[in-house]
Structure formats: C-alpha cells, structure tokens
Amino acid sequence: MAACYNPNMEGSIHHVADLGEATRSAVEGLVGHPLGSDEFIYIASLGAQAEGTPTERNSAWDEVDALVAQMHQKAASSGLSTGQIDALIDAECEAVRYDLRT
C-alpha cells in the first residue's frame, strides 16, 4: 500500500512538550532522532484502499508518462542545462522547506 494522503486518513497534531516521557521516547524512536520541546508531531493512520484495476493503473501510468514527457519538452526548450535546472529545483525545495518564500 502506498503511503500517501487518502480520504480514509485520520490524524492528530501533538505538541512535543505535552507528551509524557515514555510517549516522547517512543515517538523519538519512530522518527529516529530527538525532538525539541517546541516541535509538533502529526500522527496519521491510513485506512486500506482497494487496489486499482489493471485498466485504472495503466491509465494512471499513462498520465504520469505524459507529464514526464511534457516536463522533458519544457526543460529542453528552456535553454537551461541539467545542472541549472537541478539548482533551481533545489533552491525552490529549500525555500519551501525553510519558508523563505515571500
């Protein structure tokens, strides 16, 4: 099963400072690093979704292939090198991750 948002998802947000010692330790074990008391965690449980039919899966892959082809075409016509495109993508990811966008 793919780990992504679906309508069967239920979740909750918790302030790390409000967690008991045993709960905080368990969560830190799951995420693989210590958590700061000023952080929040989001816990979600996913309901199982029925697997799509072969026709539905093939249709979805066709859509992905079309999007990838469109991206390749736009990248080729941009005049930018692969390195320049990668640098732009990295900069946007960093801006979003650290909320640097204005």
N, C-alpha and C positions, 0 to 999 in steps of 0.2 A: 504494500500500500504506500502510495506517495505521501510524503509529509508536507502538506500544503493546506491552506485555508479551505474549509468546505462548510456548507450550511449546517452540518451536524456538529460543528466545533463549539465547545463550551469552554470558557476560560475565566480567569480571575487575576487581578493585579494585587500584589502584596508588597508593602514597604519592608525592606530587609530589616530595618531597625525594630519592627514589630514582631519578628519571628523569634520563637523560643530557641534556645541554644541547640537543642537536638535537631529541630527542623532546619535551622540555618546550616548546620553542619551537613545534613543530608542534601540540601539544595546545593551547597558548595561542592559536594562530591559529585552531583549530577552535572553541574556546569563545568567542573574541572578547575576552578580557581576560587580564591577567597572573594567574598562580596563586601562592598563598602556599605556602611550603615545608611548612607544617603541614596542607595540604589533601590530600584524596584524590580521585581521579577513578575513575569507573566506566565501563568500556568495554564495550559490548554489540554483538553482531552479531545481526541478525534473519534467520532463515530465512524464505523466502517462504511465505505461506499461500495456499491456494486461495481464490479469490473465492467468496463465498456465492452461492447460487442466488437468483433474484428472490424466491421464497417466503420464504427464510431472511432476506433483507434486509428485506422488508416486515414480517415478524414482529418483527424487532429494532426497527424504527421504531415499530411499534405499542406495544411495551414502553416505549420512550422517551417516546412521546406520553402514555401512561398515567401514567408517573412525573411528567412535567411537569404534567399536569392535577392530580395529587394534590398536588404542591408548591404550585400556584396556589391550590387549595382551602384548604390548611392556612395559607398566607400570608394569604389573605382572612379566614379565621376567627380569626387570631391577634390582630387589633385593632391590629397594628403598621403603621406607614407603610412605604412602599417604602424611604425613607431609613433608617429604623430597622433594617429587615431587612438592607439593604446594610451598615450599620455593624456589625451582629452578625456577618455573614459575613466582613467584613474583619478584625474582631478575632480570630475563630477562625483564619483563614488566617495571620495574623501570629503567633498563639500557637503554631500547629503549626510554622510556618517557623522560628521562633526558639526552639522548645522551651520555651515559657513555661507550658505546662500543668503542673499539679501533681497 
